[in-house]
Amino acid sequence: MSNIAYYTTALKQYLEPILPGYVEFYGNPKRLSLLYGLQIKHFNKNNADILNVGCGAFAIEMLLPLDKHHITSFDYMEQYGVLYTYFRNDGHLQNTSFFTADAQKAKFAENSFDLIIFNDIFYENALSVADLLAKYAAFLRPNGMMVFDIINTRTYWIWKCLGKEVGHKRYRCSEIAQIISQLNFGCLECQPALGSKGPLDSLFRRILWHVFGLSNNFTYLIQKGD
């Protein structure tokens, strides 16, 4: 993640004027640490085709070591196109393509990708994990993988009492397990998010997990059969 200083500077210059408040979120490399660990541990394919759904400000493309792969990225917010053009003109993201689309309407040829990454999109109340995983499973090659994260129903009242609840969609882990099973996928990893906003946030989440077995967020890595 050596590009973080360059990346953050670009966000401040090109993204902040049109999407205020996003720089701190995208410019936090800890946000990608869990995904990075899953990639290193499980995804060792060379020259892979990767689909990044809800790519946002291209943090994955810029900060993770994916330069040997081809990445197709899209987001429903066209404002990110300004940032994409800047990065491309400055010599970055040469292994990528970007377009604007709705995740529910985007279509690709069957068996097109080795890895599909869903970027925080299942927090949206209008989107369904079951429907979108089923839809995108057709675009995934045999033995391909999908990465996605969800917010846990069991921590709703904790977040509500702390004043941190913002109305995002929540799921039960048992519900996610059933969806994965119905798709005939295997679950390689289900990792709790243990904090990315500083030491106090990390300490609170670690206590919540290690003492009570609760996490507000889980990241899943699932694999299609052959």
N, C-alpha and C positions, 0 to 999 in steps of 0.2 A: 504494500500500500504506500509506495514511495511518492506517488503523485498527489498526496493529500493537500500540500500547500498550494500547488498550482491549481488543483481542482477547486479548492475553497475560494481562491482569488477569482477564478472565473465565475463561480456562482454569485459572488458579491457584485461583480460587474455586469453580468448578463441576465441573471435570474432574479435577483432581489428587486430590481425596478419593476418587473412585471408580475412576480409572485412573491410578495413580501413574506418573510418569516420562514422560508424553506431552507435557507442556507445552513442554519444550525442542525437541522434534521439530516439533510443529505451529506453535510460535511463532517459528520461524526463517524469515524472509521470503526468504532466499536459496534455500530449498528450492523456491520457486515461480518463481524468476527465469527458468528455462529455459522453463517452460510459458507464462509471461507473454510472453516474447519470441516464441514460436511463435504465440501468439494475436494479437499485434499485427501480425506479419508476414503471416499467412495468413487469419485468421478475421475478416472484416470485415462479416459479415451482421448486419443489425439485427433486433431482436425475434425472436431465435432461440430454439429449444427445445433445451436442453442437458440431457444426462443425466450425472450424476456417480456413477459406480459405485465403491463403497467410499469414500464421502465422508469418513469419519472426523470430525474436529472442525470441519468447515466452513471450513477455511482458504481454499479456492478461492473459496467464496461470499462470504466476508468481506473478503478481501484483494485479489482481482483485480477489475478494472473490468467486472463482468458485470451491473450493475444494470438494464441495458436489455433483458435477456433473461429468459426464464423457465427456472428450473433445477429439475429433478427429481433429488433426492439420496436415496441409500439406502446403508445399511451393515448388515452382519450383527450388529454389536454394538449392542444396544439402549441401552447406557449413554449414547450420544451424544444420545439424545432429551432428556435433562435440559438439555444445553447448547443444543440447538435451541430448546427452549421459552423459555429465558432470552433468547436473542438476539431471538426473535420478539416477546416481551413488551416488550423494550427498543427496539422499532422497527426492527430489522434483519431481513434475509432475507425481506422482504415479497414478493419475486418468486420464492420457492422453495416447494417441498414436500418433506417428508421422511418416510420410512418405513423399517422394519427388514425386511431380506430377505437371502436367500442369492443371490449373483450367478449361481449355476448354475440357480436355480429361478425367478428373477424373470422376468416376462413383460410385454411391452408390445405395442401395436398396431404393425403394420408401418408404415414410413415416418413415424415419430413425431418423430424428432430430427434436428437439424442438426449437432450435435456431441456425441460421447460421450467422456467422460474416464474412464479406468481409473486409479484411485489406488493405485499400488504393489501391486495385488492379484496380479500375476503372480510375486511373490516367494514366494507360498504354494505349497507342494509339491502340494497337493490340486487346484490349478487349472491349466488348460491354456490357453495362448495360442491355439492353433489352434481348440479347441472354443469358447471364449468369443468370439473375434473372429467366427467363423462365425455363432454364435447372435445376436450383437448387430448384425451387419451387416444383418439383416432389419429391425431397428428404426430403421435410419438412412435418411434421405431421399437421393435421388439427389444426387450431388456433396457429400454430407455428409462430415464428417471424424471420425476417431477418434484419440485420444492415449493412449499407454500407454508404460510403461517396463519394461525387463527388466534382469536381471543377467547379465553376460557370463561364459560358461564359461571363456574364455581366461585370466581373472585369478584363477581359483580358488586356484591354488597360491601366488600372491602374497599373497592375503588370508589363506590358511591359515598361511603362515610369519609373517605379521604378527600373528597371533592375532585377526584381525578376522572370520574366516569363522564364520557362525552357522547354516549349513545351509539357507539359502534356495535356492529353485529357480533354476537357471541355464540359459541358452540360448546356442546359437551364433548369431551374426548371420546366417550363411548360412541357418540354419533359419528365422529370422524372415522373411528375404527370400523364401524359398520359400512360406511361409504367406501372405504379403501377395500374392504373385503368383497363388496358387491361388484367392484370394478375388476376383481381378480388381480389386484396389485399386491405386492408385498411391502411392508413397512420396514425400511432399513434403519431409520432413526426417528425418534420423537423427542426433541430436545427442548427443555424449558429455557426461556429467555431470562437471564439472570442480571440484567441491568446494563444500560449503556449511557446513562445520563449523569454519571458521577458516582463517587464512593458511597454516598448515603443511599442513593437509589439502588446501587448494587448490593449493599449490605441488607437493605430491607427485603429485596427480592430473594436473596440467598437464605435469609432466615425463614421467609415464607415457604421456600421450597424444601430446605433441609429439615426444618422442624415440623412443618405442617403438611408437606407434600403438595403444596399449591403453587401454581405459576399463573400469572395473568396471560402469558403468551406461550404458545408452543410452535416450534418449527418442525415440519414433517418432511422427510425425504422418502419417497415411495418409488417402487420400481415395477415396471410392466413386465409381464411374463414373456417368454419367447414363443 
